[in-house]
Amino acid sequence: MLLGVKAVIAKSFERIHRSNLVGMGIIPLCFKAGEDADTLGLTGHERYNIDLPNNINEIRPGQDVTVTTDNGKSFTCTARFDTEV
């Protein structure tokens, strides 16, 4: 079921769920406060481009990243790597 999934965007994650996602190579992203799929008009059928640094050493816990959909919507999420990469 996760074939091709590179990231999950949610309102929040329990620590164990974040750890499991990271262990599977999936990036846990959280919506900013007051935002969610409904307020941003997302359906779940979009394709997303996540603007992460090219160099893994530049990724920091709690870093904000820009997410852009295939229909042009753009919003900011927080990368929930909660320990140093």
Buried (B, 14 or more C-beta within 10 A) or exposed (E): EEEEEEBBBBEEBEEEBBBEBBEEEBBBBBBEEEBEBEEBEBEEEBEBEBEBEEEEEEBEEEBEBEBBBEEEEEBEBBBBBEEEE
